[in-house]
Amino acid sequence: MRLEQLRIWAFEGWMLIYMLYHAKIRFRFARMRRQDREAEVEALIDGMVTDWARWVFRNLRCRLEVRGAEHVPRGQAFVVYCNHQCKYDIPALLLGLNAAIGFVVKRELFWVPGLTFWMRQINCMPLDRSDIATGAATLAQLGAQLKQRGKGFIMFPEGTRSRDPQLRVQPFRRGSIRLVSEQGLPVLPVTIDGTYLLERHDAMAATRHGGRRVRIQIEPLRRLPGTSAPQRRAFMDALYECLRSTREAIRVDWPAA
């Protein structure tokens, strides 16, 4: 089990090195943008980010099962609402949605050279819960960028990784609806299961010869019917029930995990 833990730590170190190495492409992107080749830049970003996510799962020797991929919109702004199990949710969603889309990250991660570059390319948003005024302005700016680029954005409405021993979907934070209600963006409900097992050393050791898998279920787009408080609450309750029931339906069990 110790050897498996060391292997996971080494792999996570290589994940960071991989991203730092490819950050050197910033100069190529800058030149292409000066030449008004933004569409080509976007295509390169999509390809390189999803290639990175594919590399992560290939090296973890984990199969990703995606259902409902036809519901992912192309060329329009939207917000993904997804449950949160562990850090591997991010590469799983990037690969499952087949798009380089941003997400909320801790502000401290924007201090990491190279990693910062990639997070800005896909419209990641730094989280600072202590500064509400700046957060509101950042949401408005993010919404405008998403609409301009026709991109999605991943929200984890639980606010953090699930602390429930059974990994049940936790109640949503009230503030998670702001980007949707203030910017008028549709919601793409997405449910994920199995990524938490990638952080369990006993599960990884038991499946070193095969059997690792993660499931993603994508539902059709939903739109907030109105911006009144009761309408927002009802919308959030419906989304919560969607993710809760779907997570039970797609539950993943690894062999001897």
C-alpha positions in Angstrom: 0.0 0.0 0.0 2.9 2.3 0.7 4.3 1.6 -2.8 0.9 2.5 -4.4 0.8 5.8 -2.4 4.3 6.7 -3.6 3.3 5.9 -7.2 0.2 8.2 -6.9 2.3 11.0 -5.5 4.9 10.6 -8.3 2.1 10.6 -10.9 0.6 13.8 -9.5 4.0 15.4 -9.6 4.3 14.5 -13.3 0.8 15.9 -13.9 2.1 19.3 -12.8 5.4 19.0 -14.7 3.4 18.1 -17.9 1.3 21.3 -17.6 4.3 23.5 -16.8 6.2 22.2 -19.8 3.4 22.9 -22.2 2.9 26.4 -20.8 5.8 27.5 -23.1 3.2 27.6 -25.9 2.1 31.0 -24.5 4.4 32.8 -27.0 2.8 30.9 -29.9 -0.7 31.8 -28.7 0.3 35.5 -28.3 1.6 35.6 -31.8 -1.5 34.0 -33.3 -3.8 36.3 -31.4 -2.0 39.3 -32.8 -2.7 37.9 -36.2 -6.5 37.6 -35.3 -6.4 33.8 -35.3 -8.4 33.4 -32.1 -10.5 30.5 -33.5 -7.3 28.5 -34.1 -6.0 29.3 -30.6 -9.3 28.1 -29.1 -9.1 24.8 -31.1 -5.5 24.3 -30.0 -6.5 24.9 -26.3 -9.4 22.5 -26.6 -7.1 19.8 -28.1 -4.2 20.2 -25.7 -6.3 20.3 -22.6 -8.4 17.3 -23.5 -5.2 15.5 -24.5 -3.9 16.2 -21.0 -7.0 14.8 -19.5 -6.8 11.7 -21.7 -3.2 11.3 -20.6 -4.2 11.5 -17.0 -6.7 8.7 -17.3 -4.5 6.6 -19.5 -1.7 6.7 -16.9 -4.2 5.9 -14.1 -5.3 2.9 -16.2 -8.9 4.0 -15.6 -11.8 3.7 -18.1 -14.1 6.6 -18.4 -17.7 5.8 -19.2 -19.8 8.8 -20.5 -23.5 8.8 -21.1 -25.4 11.6 -22.7 -22.5 13.3 -24.5 -25.0 14.4 -27.2 -26.4 16.9 -24.6 -23.2 19.0 -24.5 -23.8 22.3 -26.3 -21.3 23.6 -28.8 -20.7 27.3 -29.5 -22.8 28.7 -26.7 -22.2 29.6 -23.0 -23.5 27.3 -20.3 -22.8 26.3 -16.7 -22.1 22.7 -15.7 -23.6 21.7 -12.3 -21.7 18.6 -11.1 -21.2 16.8 -7.8 -17.6 16.9 -6.4 -15.8 13.8 -5.2 -12.1 14.5 -5.6 -9.4 16.4 -7.7 -9.7 13.9 -10.5 -13.2 15.2 -11.2 -11.6 18.0 -13.3 -9.7 15.8 -15.9 -12.7 13.4 -15.9 -15.1 16.3 -16.8 -12.7 17.9 -19.3 -12.4 14.5 -21.1 -16.1 13.6 -20.7 -17.4 16.9 -22.0 -14.6 16.9 -24.7 -14.0 20.6 -24.1 -11.5 22.9 -22.3 -13.8 24.7 -19.9 -13.0 26.6 -16.8 -13.9 26.0 -13.1 -13.6 27.6 -9.7 -10.2 27.2 -8.1 -8.5 28.3 -4.9 -7.0 31.7 -5.3 -3.6 30.3 -4.2 -3.3 28.1 -7.2 -3.1 31.2 -9.4 0.3 31.8 -7.9 1.8 28.7 -9.5 3.7 29.6 -12.7 2.7 27.7 -15.8 -0.4 26.3 -14.1 -1.8 29.9 -14.0 -1.3 30.2 -17.7 -3.5 27.2 -18.5 -6.2 28.2 -15.9 -6.5 31.6 -17.6 -6.8 30.1 -21.0 -9.9 28.1 -20.1 -11.5 30.9 -18.0 -10.9 29.4 -14.5 -12.1 31.7 -11.7 -10.1 32.3 -8.5 -12.2 31.9 -5.3 -11.9 34.4 -2.5 -14.7 33.9 -0.1 -13.5 36.9 2.0 -14.0 39.5 -0.7 -17.7 39.5 -1.8 -17.5 42.7 -3.8 -14.6 41.5 -6.0 -16.4 38.1 -6.4 -19.5 39.8 -7.8 -17.4 41.8 -10.3 -15.5 38.6 -11.3 -18.7 36.8 -11.9 -19.9 39.6 -14.3 -16.6 39.5 -16.1 -16.7 35.7 -16.4 -20.2 35.7 -17.7 -19.2 38.2 -20.4 -16.2 36.1 -21.4 -18.2 32.9 -21.6 -20.8 34.5 -23.9 -18.1 36.0 -26.1 -16.2 32.7 -26.5 -19.3 30.4 -26.4 -17.7 28.4 -23.6 -18.9 26.4 -20.6 -18.0 26.7 -17.0 -17.9 24.0 -14.3 -19.6 24.7 -10.9 -19.5 22.4 -7.9 -22.6 23.6 -6.1 -21.8 21.6 -3.0 -19.0 24.1 -2.5 -16.3 21.5 -1.8 -15.7 17.8 -2.1 -18.3 15.6 -0.5 -17.5 14.7 3.1 -20.2 12.1 3.4 -18.8 8.6 4.0 -21.1 7.3 1.3 -20.2 10.1 -1.1 -23.9 11.2 -1.3 -24.5 14.5 -3.0 -24.5 17.3 -0.4 -26.9 20.2 -0.2 -26.1 23.0 -2.6 -24.6 26.4 -1.5 -27.1 29.2 -2.1 -24.5 31.4 -3.9 -23.8 28.8 -6.6 -26.9 30.0 -8.5 -25.6 33.6 -9.0 -23.7 33.0 -12.3 -26.8 31.4 -13.8 -29.4 33.9 -12.6 -27.3 37.1 -13.1 -26.0 36.2 -16.5 -29.0 34.2 -17.8 -27.0 31.1 -18.6 -28.5 27.6 -19.1 -27.4 24.7 -16.8 -26.0 21.4 -17.9 -26.6 18.8 -15.1 -23.7 16.4 -14.9 -23.2 13.6 -12.4 -19.9 11.8 -11.7 -19.0 8.7 -9.7 -15.9 6.7 -9.1 -13.2 9.4 -9.1 -12.9 9.2 -5.3 -11.6 5.6 -5.6 -8.6 7.0 -7.5 -7.5 8.5 -4.2 -8.1 5.4 -2.1 -4.8 3.5 -1.9 -6.6 0.2 -1.0 -8.8 0.5 -4.1 -5.9 1.4 -6.4 -3.9 -1.6 -5.0 -6.8 -4.0 -5.5 -7.3 -2.9 -9.1 -3.7 -2.7 -10.3 -4.4 -5.5 -12.8 -7.6 -3.8 -14.1 -11.2 -2.9 -13.2 -10.8 0.9 -12.6 -13.6 2.9 -14.1 -15.4 6.3 -13.6 -18.9 7.1 -14.9 -20.3 10.4 -16.0 -24.0 11.0 -16.8 -24.9 14.2 -18.8 -28.5 15.5 -18.8 -30.2 17.9 -21.2 -29.8 21.7 -20.6 -32.1 23.4 -18.1 -33.0 27.1 -17.9 -33.9 29.1 -14.8 -37.6 30.0 -15.4 -37.3 33.3 -13.4 -35.1 35.2 -11.0 -37.4 35.5 -8.0 -36.3 33.8 -4.8 -38.9 31.0 -4.9 -38.1 30.3 -8.5 -34.3 30.1 -7.8 -35.0 27.8 -4.8 -37.2 25.5 -6.8 -34.7 25.3 -9.6 -31.8 24.5 -7.2 -34.0 21.8 -5.5 -34.7 20.2 -8.9 -31.1 20.2 -9.8 -30.1 18.7 -6.5 -32.6 15.9 -6.8 -31.4 15.3 -10.4 -27.8 14.9 -9.3 -28.7 12.9 -6.1 -30.8 10.3 -7.9 -28.5 10.0 -10.8 -25.5 9.4 -8.6 -27.4 6.5 -7.0 -28.2 5.1 -10.4 -24.7 5.2 -11.8 -22.8 4.2 -8.7 -19.5 2.6 -9.4 -18.0 -0.3 -7.4 -14.5 -1.5 -8.2 -13.4 -5.1 -7.7 -12.5 -5.8 -4.0 -12.3 -2.0 -3.3 
